[in-house]
Amino acid sequence: IAETDPSGKSGIALTRAVMCESIKGYEPENTAVVFSIDVGKISCFTSFDRIGATTAALHKWYRRDELVTTKRLTLKPPSWSTYSSIELNNTDIGPWRVEITDDKGNILGVLRFSVTD
């Protein structure tokens, strides 16, 4: 039986958040803040702790302050690592950010990065 947070808040803790070129063996590879368009795909890797019950986190991907996509990711107790990825095309050059939120919309972290040609 999963425990729930009696306060009504998610209580989950974001313990690690990085942008990377790929995921191998459940670990991020080639972490960076600037990516060449030539890599073709980039990923946002996140780890969480203090998960009391199965819940969700969201990765909200923004290009130049416009929401491009939202990825909903399941988290399971007591700790969980997960990631989301996007495919890059030539229109994706410029500043980006990923907002990491809990399922109630509380921002747990923000990663800023750039895609260059």
ZAGULO-810961 format. One record per residue: z, x, y negated of N, C-alpha, C in turn; residue number from 1. Coordinates in nm, 2 decimals. Each point is the difference from the previous one (the first is absolute). Layout:
% ZAGULO-810961
Z | X | Y | Z | X | Y | Z | X | Y | NUM;
...
***
This chain:
% ZAGULO-810961
0.00 | 0.09 | 0.12 | 0.00 | -0.09 | -0.12 | 0.00 | 0.09 | -0.12 | 1;
-0.09 | -0.03 | -0.09 | -0.01 | 0.08 | -0.13 | 0.11 | -0.03 | -0.10 | 2;
0.05 | 0.10 | -0.06 | 0.10 | -0.03 | -0.11 | -0.08 | -0.04 | -0.12 | 3;
0.06 | -0.08 | -0.09 | -0.06 | -0.03 | -0.13 | 0.10 | 0.05 | -0.11 | 4;
-0.06 | 0.02 | -0.11 | 0.08 | 0.04 | -0.12 | 0.07 | -0.12 | -0.06 | 5;
0.13 | -0.01 | 0.00 | 0.07 | -0.12 | -0.05 | -0.02 | -0.01 | -0.15 | 6;
-0.03 | 0.10 | -0.07 | -0.02 | -0.01 | -0.15 | -0.12 | -0.07 | -0.04 | 7;
-0.10 | -0.01 | 0.10 | -0.13 | -0.06 | -0.03 | -0.10 | 0.09 | -0.05 | 8;
0.04 | 0.13 | -0.03 | -0.09 | 0.10 | -0.05 | -0.05 | 0.07 | 0.13 | 9;
-0.12 | 0.06 | -0.01 | -0.06 | 0.07 | 0.11 | 0.09 | 0.12 | 0.04 | 10;
0.05 | 0.07 | -0.09 | 0.08 | 0.12 | 0.03 | -0.07 | 0.11 | 0.06 | 11;
-0.13 | -0.01 | 0.02 | -0.07 | 0.11 | 0.07 | -0.02 | 0.12 | -0.10 | 12;
0.00 | 0.12 | 0.05 | -0.01 | 0.12 | -0.08 | -0.13 | 0.07 | 0.03 | 13;
-0.08 | 0.03 | -0.10 | -0.12 | 0.08 | 0.01 | 0.05 | 0.15 | 0.00 | 14;
-0.03 | 0.06 | 0.12 | 0.05 | 0.14 | 0.01 | -0.11 | 0.11 | -0.02 | 15;
-0.12 | -0.04 | 0.01 | -0.11 | 0.09 | -0.01 | -0.13 | -0.08 | -0.04 | 16;
-0.07 | 0.06 | -0.09 | -0.13 | -0.06 | -0.04 | -0.09 | 0.11 | -0.05 | 17;
-0.12 | 0.01 | 0.07 | -0.10 | 0.10 | -0.04 | -0.14 | -0.05 | 0.02 | 18;
-0.09 | 0.05 | -0.08 | -0.14 | -0.02 | 0.01 | -0.06 | 0.11 | 0.09 | 19;
-0.09 | -0.03 | 0.09 | -0.06 | 0.10 | 0.08 | -0.14 | -0.03 | 0.05 | 20;
-0.06 | 0.10 | 0.05 | -0.14 | -0.02 | 0.05 | -0.01 | -0.07 | 0.14 | 21;
0.10 | 0.03 | 0.08 | 0.00 | -0.06 | 0.13 | 0.14 | -0.01 | 0.06 | 22;
0.01 | -0.07 | 0.11 | 0.13 | -0.01 | 0.08 | -0.03 | 0.06 | 0.14 | 23;
0.08 | 0.09 | 0.04 | -0.01 | 0.06 | 0.14 | 0.14 | 0.00 | 0.06 | 24;
0.01 | -0.05 | 0.12 | 0.13 | 0.00 | 0.06 | 0.11 | -0.07 | -0.08 | 25;
-0.03 | -0.11 | -0.07 | 0.09 | -0.07 | -0.08 | 0.06 | 0.08 | -0.12 | 26;
-0.08 | 0.10 | -0.04 | 0.04 | 0.09 | -0.12 | -0.12 | 0.01 | -0.09 | 27;
0.03 | 0.00 | -0.13 | -0.11 | 0.01 | -0.10 | -0.06 | 0.15 | 0.00 | 28;
-0.13 | 0.01 | -0.01 | -0.06 | 0.13 | -0.01 | -0.08 | 0.01 | -0.13 | 29;
0.01 | 0.12 | -0.06 | -0.07 | 0.04 | -0.12 | 0.05 | -0.09 | -0.12 | 30;
0.13 | 0.00 | -0.02 | 0.05 | -0.08 | -0.11 | -0.04 | 0.06 | -0.13 | 31;
-0.02 | -0.09 | -0.10 | -0.06 | 0.05 | -0.13 | 0.03 | -0.11 | -0.11 | 32;
-0.04 | 0.03 | -0.12 | 0.00 | -0.09 | -0.11 | -0.14 | -0.01 | -0.06 | 33;
-0.09 | 0.09 | 0.04 | -0.14 | -0.01 | -0.04 | -0.08 | 0.01 | 0.13 | 34;
-0.10 | -0.09 | 0.02 | -0.08 | -0.01 | 0.12 | -0.15 | 0.00 | -0.05 | 35;
-0.08 | 0.08 | 0.08 | -0.14 | 0.00 | -0.02 | -0.06 | -0.13 | 0.06 | 36;
-0.10 | -0.06 | -0.07 | -0.07 | -0.12 | 0.06 | -0.05 | 0.03 | 0.13 | 37;
-0.03 | 0.13 | 0.03 | -0.06 | 0.04 | 0.13 | 0.09 | -0.02 | 0.12 | 38;
0.13 | -0.01 | -0.02 | 0.09 | -0.02 | 0.12 | -0.03 | -0.14 | 0.06 | 39;
-0.06 | -0.09 | -0.07 | -0.04 | -0.13 | 0.06 | 0.11 | -0.10 | 0.02 | 40;
0.12 | 0.04 | 0.02 | 0.11 | -0.09 | 0.02 | 0.13 | 0.06 | -0.04 | 41;
0.09 | -0.08 | -0.06 | 0.14 | 0.06 | -0.03 | 0.10 | -0.11 | 0.05 | 42;
0.12 | 0.06 | 0.03 | 0.11 | -0.09 | 0.05 | 0.12 | 0.02 | -0.08 | 43;
0.08 | -0.11 | 0.00 | 0.13 | 0.00 | -0.06 | 0.10 | -0.01 | 0.12 | 44;
0.08 | 0.10 | 0.02 | 0.10 | 0.01 | 0.11 | 0.14 | -0.03 | -0.06 | 45;
0.07 | -0.09 | 0.07 | 0.14 | -0.03 | -0.05 | 0.10 | -0.01 | 0.12 | 46;
0.12 | 0.05 | -0.03 | 0.11 | -0.02 | 0.10 | 0.11 | -0.07 | -0.06 | 47;
0.07 | -0.09 | 0.08 | 0.11 | -0.08 | -0.05 | 0.12 | 0.01 | 0.09 | 48;
0.11 | -0.02 | -0.06 | 0.13 | 0.00 | 0.07 | 0.08 | -0.12 | -0.03 | 49;
0.11 | -0.02 | 0.06 | 0.09 | -0.12 | -0.02 | -0.07 | -0.13 | 0.01 | 50;
-0.09 | -0.01 | 0.10 | -0.07 | -0.13 | 0.03 | 0.09 | -0.08 | 0.09 | 51;
0.05 | -0.11 | -0.05 | 0.10 | -0.08 | 0.08 | -0.07 | -0.10 | 0.10 | 52;
-0.12 | -0.04 | -0.04 | -0.07 | -0.10 | 0.09 | -0.15 | 0.03 | -0.03 | 53;
-0.09 | -0.05 | 0.09 | -0.14 | 0.02 | -0.02 | -0.04 | -0.06 | -0.13 | 54;
-0.07 | 0.07 | -0.08 | -0.04 | -0.04 | -0.13 | -0.13 | 0.06 | -0.03 | 55;
-0.04 | -0.01 | -0.13 | -0.13 | 0.06 | -0.04 | 0.01 | 0.08 | -0.13 | 56;
-0.09 | 0.09 | -0.01 | -0.02 | 0.08 | -0.13 | -0.14 | -0.02 | -0.04 | 57;
-0.03 | 0.01 | -0.12 | -0.14 | -0.01 | -0.05 | -0.04 | 0.13 | -0.07 | 58;
-0.12 | 0.04 | 0.02 | -0.07 | 0.10 | -0.07 | -0.10 | -0.06 | -0.09 | 59;
0.02 | 0.00 | -0.13 | -0.09 | -0.06 | -0.10 | -0.08 | 0.11 | -0.06 | 60;
-0.13 | 0.01 | 0.03 | -0.09 | 0.11 | -0.05 | -0.07 | -0.05 | -0.13 | 61;
0.02 | 0.08 | -0.10 | -0.06 | -0.02 | -0.13 | -0.09 | 0.11 | -0.04 | 62;
-0.12 | -0.04 | -0.05 | -0.09 | 0.10 | -0.06 | -0.01 | -0.04 | -0.15 | 63;
0.03 | 0.10 | -0.09 | 0.00 | -0.02 | -0.14 | 0.07 | -0.13 | -0.04 | 64;
0.12 | -0.02 | 0.06 | 0.08 | -0.11 | -0.03 | -0.05 | -0.14 | 0.05 | 65;
-0.10 | 0.00 | 0.08 | -0.05 | -0.12 | 0.06 | 0.03 | 0.00 | 0.15 | 66;
0.07 | -0.11 | 0.05 | 0.03 | -0.01 | 0.14 | -0.12 | -0.01 | 0.08 | 67;
-0.02 | 0.09 | 0.09 | -0.11 | 0.01 | 0.09 | 0.02 | -0.07 | 0.14 | 68;
0.12 | 0.03 | 0.05 | 0.04 | -0.06 | 0.13 | 0.15 | 0.01 | 0.02 | 69;
0.05 | -0.09 | 0.08 | 0.14 | 0.00 | 0.04 | 0.01 | 0.00 | 0.15 | 70;
0.07 | 0.10 | 0.05 | 0.02 | 0.01 | 0.15 | 0.14 | -0.04 | 0.03 | 71;
0.02 | -0.10 | 0.09 | 0.13 | -0.04 | 0.04 | 0.03 | 0.07 | 0.14 | 72;
0.11 | 0.07 | 0.00 | 0.04 | 0.09 | 0.12 | 0.13 | -0.05 | 0.05 | 73;
0.01 | -0.01 | 0.13 | 0.12 | -0.04 | 0.07 | 0.10 | 0.11 | 0.01 | 74;
0.13 | -0.02 | -0.02 | 0.10 | 0.10 | 0.01 | 0.10 | -0.05 | 0.11 | 75;
0.04 | 0.08 | 0.09 | 0.10 | -0.04 | 0.10 | 0.12 | 0.09 | -0.01 | 76;
0.12 | -0.06 | 0.03 | 0.13 | 0.08 | -0.01 | 0.01 | 0.11 | 0.11 | 77;
0.08 | 0.10 | -0.03 | 0.08 | 0.02 | -0.12 | -0.08 | 0.09 | -0.10 | 78;
-0.11 | 0.07 | 0.04 | -0.08 | 0.07 | -0.09 | -0.14 | 0.00 | 0.05 | 79;
-0.10 | 0.01 | -0.09 | -0.14 | -0.02 | 0.03 | -0.09 | 0.08 | -0.09 | 80;
-0.11 | 0.06 | 0.05 | -0.10 | 0.06 | -0.08 | -0.13 | -0.07 | 0.02 | 81;
-0.08 | -0.01 | -0.11 | -0.12 | -0.07 | 0.01 | -0.10 | 0.05 | -0.11 | 82;
-0.12 | -0.04 | 0.01 | -0.10 | 0.04 | -0.10 | -0.11 | -0.10 | -0.02 | 83;
-0.07 | 0.01 | -0.11 | -0.12 | -0.08 | -0.02 | -0.10 | 0.10 | -0.06 | 84;
-0.13 | -0.04 | 0.02 | -0.11 | 0.09 | -0.04 | -0.11 | -0.08 | -0.08 | 85;
-0.07 | 0.07 | -0.08 | -0.12 | -0.06 | -0.06 | -0.12 | 0.10 | 0.02 | 86;
-0.12 | -0.06 | 0.02 | -0.12 | 0.08 | 0.00 | -0.05 | 0.02 | -0.14 | 87;
-0.04 | 0.12 | -0.03 | -0.05 | 0.03 | -0.14 | -0.15 | -0.01 | -0.01 | 88;
-0.04 | -0.05 | -0.12 | -0.14 | 0.00 | -0.04 | -0.01 | 0.06 | -0.14 | 89;
-0.12 | 0.02 | -0.05 | -0.02 | 0.06 | -0.13 | 0.06 | -0.07 | -0.11 | 90;
0.02 | -0.13 | 0.00 | 0.06 | -0.07 | -0.11 | 0.16 | 0.02 | 0.00 | 91;
0.05 | 0.07 | 0.10 | 0.15 | 0.02 | 0.01 | 0.05 | 0.13 | -0.08 | 92;
-0.09 | 0.07 | -0.06 | 0.04 | 0.12 | -0.08 | 0.09 | -0.05 | -0.12 | 93;
0.11 | 0.07 | -0.02 | 0.09 | -0.03 | -0.11 | 0.15 | -0.01 | 0.05 | 94;
0.08 | -0.05 | -0.10 | 0.14 | -0.01 | 0.03 | 0.04 | -0.12 | 0.09 | 95;
0.09 | 0.02 | 0.09 | 0.05 | -0.10 | 0.10 | 0.15 | 0.00 | 0.00 | 96;
0.06 | -0.11 | 0.05 | 0.14 | 0.00 | 0.04 | 0.02 | -0.10 | 0.12 | 97;
0.10 | 0.03 | 0.07 | 0.04 | -0.09 | 0.11 | 0.15 | -0.04 | -0.03 | 98;
0.02 | -0.13 | -0.02 | 0.14 | -0.06 | -0.02 | 0.05 | -0.04 | 0.14 | 99;
0.11 | 0.05 | 0.04 | 0.06 | -0.03 | 0.13 | 0.12 | -0.10 | -0.03 | 100;
-0.02 | -0.12 | 0.06 | 0.10 | -0.10 | -0.03 | 0.06 | -0.06 | 0.13 | 101;
0.12 | -0.06 | -0.01 | 0.05 | -0.08 | 0.11 | -0.07 | -0.13 | 0.00 | 102;
0.04 | -0.09 | 0.10 | -0.07 | -0.12 | 0.02 | 0.04 | -0.10 | -0.11 | 103;
0.09 | 0.03 | -0.09 | 0.04 | -0.09 | -0.11 | -0.07 | 0.05 | -0.13 | 104;
-0.07 | 0.11 | 0.00 | -0.07 | 0.05 | -0.11 | 0.07 | 0.10 | -0.08 | 105;
0.12 | 0.04 | 0.05 | 0.08 | 0.11 | -0.07 | -0.07 | 0.13 | 0.02 | 106;
-0.03 | 0.08 | -0.11 | -0.07 | 0.13 | 0.01 | 0.10 | 0.10 | 0.05 | 107;
-0.04 | 0.06 | 0.11 | 0.08 | 0.11 | 0.06 | -0.04 | 0.14 | -0.04 | 108;
-0.13 | 0.01 | -0.03 | -0.06 | 0.13 | -0.04 | -0.14 | -0.02 | -0.05 | 109;
-0.05 | 0.10 | -0.08 | -0.14 | 0.00 | -0.05 | -0.05 | 0.14 | 0.02 | 110;
-0.12 | 0.01 | 0.06 | -0.07 | 0.13 | 0.02 | -0.12 | -0.01 | -0.09 | 111;
-0.02 | 0.11 | -0.08 | -0.12 | 0.01 | -0.09 | -0.08 | 0.11 | 0.05 | 112;
-0.13 | -0.02 | 0.00 | -0.09 | 0.11 | 0.05 | -0.14 | -0.03 | -0.07 | 113;
-0.09 | 0.10 | 0.02 | -0.13 | -0.01 | -0.06 | -0.11 | 0.03 | 0.11 | 114;
-0.11 | -0.06 | -0.01 | -0.12 | 0.03 | 0.08 | -0.10 | 0.06 | -0.09 | 115;
-0.05 | 0.12 | 0.04 | -0.10 | 0.07 | -0.08 | -0.13 | 0.02 | 0.08 | 116;
-0.11 | 0.04 | -0.07 | -0.13 | 0.02 | 0.07 | -0.01 | 0.14 | 0.05 | 117;
***
